[in-house]
Structures are given as C-alpha cells and as structure tokens.
Amino acid sequence: MSTGVPAPLFSLPPPDADAPHLSVVVPMHNEAGNAGRLVREIAETLSGLKIEIVVVDDASTDATADELAAAKADAPLRVLRHGRNAGQSRAVRTGILAARAPVIATLDGDGQNLPSDIPALYARLTREGAPPLLAMVAGERQGRQDARAKLVASRYANNIRKGLLRDDALDTGCGLKVFRREAFLRLPYFDHLHRYLPALMRREGFTVEFSPVAHRPRVAGVSKYTNLQRGAVAIRDLIGVTWLLSRARQPETIEEV
C-alpha cells in the first residue's frame, strides 16, 4: 500500500519506559530574574504530563546559572550550558538533540510566552484523527506586549516573509511551538532557523497548524535583539530559505515493496 511517508514515522515509542512524553526546551541568555520563575511555572503548569524541562544556558554572564541551579529542587530540570554564546537557534537545537521525549515544546526564556498555552498545543498535535503528517502546531501571539517600534517592524517582516515563502504563518517570531522531535531533526540547520520552522517543515512534506497564544510583558532583563540587528540578517536568511524551498523535491509517496 502506498503512503505519504514510511509507516514508522511518528509511531516510534519513547526510548525507554521512563522517558517523558514531552520535553520543554527553553533557550536562555542572561535571563536572571526570569529563569527560576519560568522553570517553576512550567513545572507547575504541566504537572499533569510526564515532562522534562531542558534549559540551554547560552553562556550567560549574569545570575541565570544560579537561578537554574536553585530551581532543580522544584522541577524536573536539566540544564545544558554553552561554553560560548552561540545564539537562540543553536541553543534550541542543543536542547532538542539532548531531549528524551518524542514531542518537543519550545518557548522563549524571557517569560513572555505563557506555559499555560502548552497543553492546548500539545493536545492539538497529538489528537486522535489529526492529519497523519501533522508535525507542528505553532503559536501565534495575540495582544503582543512589546514596544510599538518592535511591533511595527515585526508586522512588516512577517508580511514580507509570508509573501515570499508562502508558509501561511502570521507570526514565526513566536517562540512557543510544539512539534515532533523526529521532524525537526530532518530540517537543515542554520543560524536563525527557529524563525522559519513552518516553511521548512512544509518543505519536508509535513503539515503545520497554527494556534493563538497569549503574550505578556517582560518583567526582567532586556531583549537580545534590536530592529536593526533583525533586519540585517533577515534579508540574507530570506534569500537562503527561498533557495532551499526552490530546491525541494517530493516523491509524493514512498512504498515498501
């Protein structure tokens, strides 16, 4: 019988009986004041699921490491630390490579994404009757709590990206996403990958759905990017991702004979 993909896709069991069902991966760089609070909130909110929290400390120079060490007493927390700052995409990938669950949830380390939105995205991804190739449910922030300049720049960037990549995503900058680990590991890696996940998932033949999520103000620390920094890399990234999409070829079906 012909199928869209090999039968084992998304049906592999966890590697061992004690493995979590969901790994929550959180990249952090200089998030003192947010780190401990966010980890405890994730643990409390998801107490009904078998989870692990994987925080990747991207070479923080503040008290982030101390807060994470203290939070281990209150949460199923694993902490990985980069020896040198490598950026958000690399930190996310480090966490996913280390994760033990077949399903990954990511959210930003600044605390602006709400952990309470994760269960709904997880339930949607794993629901009975979901499309067989559904690999990711991506959050789209509602009522964003950011400075006006950042909101305007983000709106323009999203419109340009959506027009070029045709990924149907309104807000790829939202860090809150739930997806299949196996699907992510099929994607080509490059810096700023995390901003193009819907387009790249579709490039591999997967289905992506979107879901509204909440957003709240940052309570500590500062943003790690400026509009100028985002714009400087966006053009180069868009050219690269557009090229990747143009070079994709799908077999339509894969049949074992």
C-alpha positions as CSV (number, residue, x, y, z in Angstrom):
1,M,0.0,0.0,0.0
2,S,1.3,3.4,-0.9
3,T,1.6,6.0,1.9
4,G,2.8,9.6,2.0
5,V,5.7,8.6,4.2
6,P,7.2,5.5,5.6
7,A,4.9,3.8,8.1
8,P,7.1,4.1,11.2
9,L,7.1,7.9,11.0
10,F,5.8,9.4,14.3
11,S,4.9,6.0,15.7
12,L,8.2,5.1,17.4
13,P,7.9,4.5,21.1
14,P,9.9,6.5,23.6
15,P,13.4,5.1,24.0
16,D,12.7,3.7,27.5
17,A,9.8,3.2,29.8
18,D,10.9,6.2,32.0
19,A,11.2,8.6,29.1
20,P,9.0,11.7,29.3
21,H,6.2,12.3,26.9
22,L,7.1,15.9,26.4
23,S,10.4,17.8,26.5
24,V,10.1,21.5,27.1
25,V,13.2,23.2,25.6
26,V,14.0,26.7,26.7
27,P,16.9,28.8,25.4
28,M,18.3,31.4,27.8
29,H,20.9,34.1,27.7
30,N,21.2,36.5,30.7
31,E,17.7,35.9,32.0
32,A,18.3,36.4,35.7
33,G,15.0,37.4,37.2
34,N,13.1,35.3,34.7
35,A,15.0,31.9,34.7
36,G,13.9,30.4,38.1
37,R,10.4,31.8,37.9
38,L,9.8,30.5,34.4
39,V,11.1,27.0,35.2
40,R,8.9,26.7,38.3
41,E,5.9,27.9,36.3
42,I,6.4,25.4,33.6
43,A,6.7,22.5,36.1
44,E,3.6,23.6,38.0
45,T,1.5,24.2,34.8
46,L,2.4,20.9,33.2
47,S,2.3,18.8,36.4
48,G,-0.3,16.6,34.8
49,L,2.0,15.5,32.0
50,K,5.2,13.4,32.1
51,I,7.7,16.0,31.2
52,E,11.3,17.1,31.4
53,I,12.4,20.7,31.2
54,V,15.6,21.3,29.2
55,V,17.1,24.7,29.6
56,V,20.1,25.7,27.5
57,D,22.1,28.4,29.1
58,D,23.7,30.1,26.2
59,A,26.8,31.3,28.0
60,S,25.0,33.7,30.4
61,T,27.2,36.2,32.3
62,D,24.6,37.1,35.0
63,A,22.9,35.1,37.7
64,T,20.9,32.9,35.3
65,A,23.0,29.8,36.2
66,D,22.4,30.3,39.9
67,E,18.7,30.6,39.5
68,L,18.6,27.4,37.4
69,A,20.6,25.5,40.0
70,A,18.2,26.5,42.7
71,A,15.2,25.6,40.5
72,K,16.3,22.0,40.2
73,A,14.8,21.3,43.6
74,D,11.3,22.2,42.4
75,A,11.2,20.9,38.8
76,P,12.3,18.0,36.5
77,L,15.0,20.2,35.1
78,R,18.1,19.5,33.1
79,V,20.5,22.4,32.4
80,L,22.9,22.4,29.4
81,R,25.4,25.3,29.2
82,H,27.2,26.6,26.1
83,G,30.9,27.5,26.7
84,R,30.4,30.3,24.3
85,N,27.4,32.3,23.2
86,A,26.0,30.7,20.0
87,G,22.6,32.3,19.6
88,Q,19.0,31.2,20.1
89,S,18.8,28.8,17.2
90,R,21.8,26.8,18.3
91,A,20.6,26.8,21.9
92,V,17.2,25.4,20.7
93,R,18.9,22.7,18.7
94,T,21.2,21.8,21.6
95,G,18.2,21.3,23.7
96,I,16.3,19.2,21.1
97,L,19.3,17.0,20.5
98,A,19.5,16.3,24.2
99,A,15.7,15.8,24.7
100,R,14.4,12.4,25.5
101,A,10.7,12.8,24.5
102,P,9.3,12.3,21.0
103,V,7.4,15.6,21.3
104,I,9.1,19.0,21.9
105,A,7.7,22.3,23.2
106,T,9.8,25.4,22.9
107,L,9.3,28.8,24.4
108,D,11.4,31.9,24.9
109,G,13.4,32.2,28.1
110,D,12.2,35.8,28.7
111,G,8.9,34.7,30.2
112,Q,6.7,36.4,27.7
113,N,5.3,33.1,26.4
114,L,2.8,31.5,28.8
115,P,3.5,27.9,29.8
116,S,-0.3,27.6,30.3
117,D,-0.7,27.6,26.5
118,I,1.4,24.5,26.0
119,P,-1.2,21.8,27.0
120,A,-3.6,23.0,24.3
121,L,-0.9,22.9,21.6
122,Y,0.2,19.5,22.7
123,A,-3.3,18.2,22.7
124,R,-3.9,19.5,19.2
125,L,-0.7,18.0,17.9
126,T,-1.4,14.5,19.4
127,R,-5.2,14.5,19.0
128,E,-6.9,11.4,17.6
129,G,-7.8,12.0,14.0
130,A,-5.0,14.6,13.4
131,P,-3.6,14.7,9.8
132,P,-1.1,11.9,9.5
133,L,1.7,14.2,8.6
134,L,1.0,16.9,11.2
135,A,4.4,17.7,12.6
136,M,4.0,21.0,14.4
137,V,1.4,23.4,16.0
138,A,2.9,26.9,16.1
139,G,1.7,29.6,18.4
140,E,0.7,33.0,17.1
141,R,0.8,35.7,19.7
142,Q,-2.4,37.7,20.4
143,G,-2.2,41.1,22.0
144,R,1.6,41.3,22.0
145,Q,3.1,43.1,24.9
146,D,6.1,44.7,23.0
147,A,7.2,48.2,22.2
148,R,5.4,49.8,19.3
149,A,8.6,50.0,17.2
150,K,9.1,46.3,17.6
151,L,5.5,45.5,16.7
152,V,5.6,47.6,13.5
153,A,8.9,46.1,12.4
154,S,7.6,42.6,13.2
155,R,4.5,43.2,11.2
156,Y,6.4,44.3,8.1
157,A,8.9,41.4,8.4
158,N,6.1,38.9,8.7
159,N,4.2,40.2,5.7
160,I,7.4,40.1,3.6
161,R,8.3,36.6,4.8
162,K,4.8,35.3,4.3
163,G,4.6,36.6,0.8
164,L,8.0,35.1,-0.3
165,L,7.8,31.8,1.5
166,R,4.0,31.2,1.4
167,D,4.1,29.5,4.7
168,D,0.7,30.9,5.9
169,A,2.4,31.9,9.2
170,L,1.3,35.2,10.7
171,D,3.9,35.2,13.5
172,T,7.0,33.0,13.1
173,G,8.8,35.0,15.7
174,C,6.6,33.4,18.4
175,G,8.9,31.1,20.4
176,L,6.0,28.9,21.6
177,K,5.7,25.8,19.3
178,V,5.0,22.1,19.9
179,F,6.4,19.7,17.3
180,R,7.7,16.2,16.7
181,R,11.3,15.8,17.5
182,E,11.9,13.4,14.6
183,A,10.5,16.0,12.1
184,F,12.8,18.8,13.5
185,L,15.9,16.6,13.1
186,R,15.1,16.3,9.4
187,L,15.5,20.0,8.8
188,P,18.7,21.7,7.6
189,Y,20.3,23.6,10.3
190,F,21.5,27.2,10.1
191,D,21.5,30.2,12.4
192,H,18.1,31.8,12.9
193,L,16.4,28.5,11.8
194,H,13.8,29.0,14.6
195,R,12.2,31.8,12.6
196,Y,11.5,29.7,9.6
197,L,10.2,26.4,11.0
198,P,6.8,26.4,9.4
199,A,8.3,26.9,5.9
200,L,11.0,24.3,6.5
201,M,8.6,21.7,8.0
202,R,6.4,22.1,4.9
203,R,9.5,21.7,2.7
204,E,9.9,18.2,4.1
205,G,6.3,17.4,3.3
206,F,4.9,17.8,6.8
207,T,1.7,19.5,7.8
208,V,1.8,22.6,10.1
209,E,-1.1,24.1,12.0
210,F,-1.3,27.4,13.9
211,S,-3.0,28.3,17.2
212,P,-3.5,31.6,19.0
213,V,-1.5,32.0,22.2
214,A,-1.2,34.7,24.9
215,H,1.7,37.1,25.4
216,R,2.8,39.1,28.4
217,P,5.3,41.9,29.2
218,R,8.9,41.1,30.1
219,V,9.4,41.5,33.9
220,A,13.2,41.4,34.0
221,G,16.2,41.7,31.7
222,V,16.2,43.2,28.2
223,S,15.7,42.0,24.6
224,K,18.7,40.4,23.0
225,Y,17.9,41.8,19.5
226,T,17.3,45.3,18.1
227,N,15.2,46.0,15.0
228,L,18.4,46.8,13.1
229,Q,20.0,43.5,14.1
230,R,16.9,41.6,13.0
231,G,16.7,43.4,9.7
232,A,20.4,42.9,8.9
233,V,20.1,39.2,8.9
234,A,16.5,38.8,7.7
235,I,17.3,39.6,4.0
236,R,20.1,37.1,3.9
237,D,18.1,34.5,5.7
238,L,15.1,35.0,3.3
239,I,17.3,34.6,0.3
240,G,18.7,31.4,1.7
241,V,15.4,29.9,2.8
242,T,13.8,30.8,-0.6
243,W,16.6,29.0,-2.3
244,L,16.1,25.9,0.0
245,L,12.4,25.8,-0.8
246,S,13.1,26.1,-4.6
247,R,15.4,23.1,-4.4
248,A,13.0,20.8,-2.6
249,R,11.6,17.8,-4.5
250,Q,9.0,15.4,-3.0
251,P,8.4,11.8,-4.1
252,E,4.6,12.1,-3.3
253,T,4.6,8.6,-1.9
254,I,7.1,6.1,-0.5
255,E,6.2,2.4,-0.9
256,E,8.0,-0.5,0.6
257,V,8.0,-3.4,-2.0
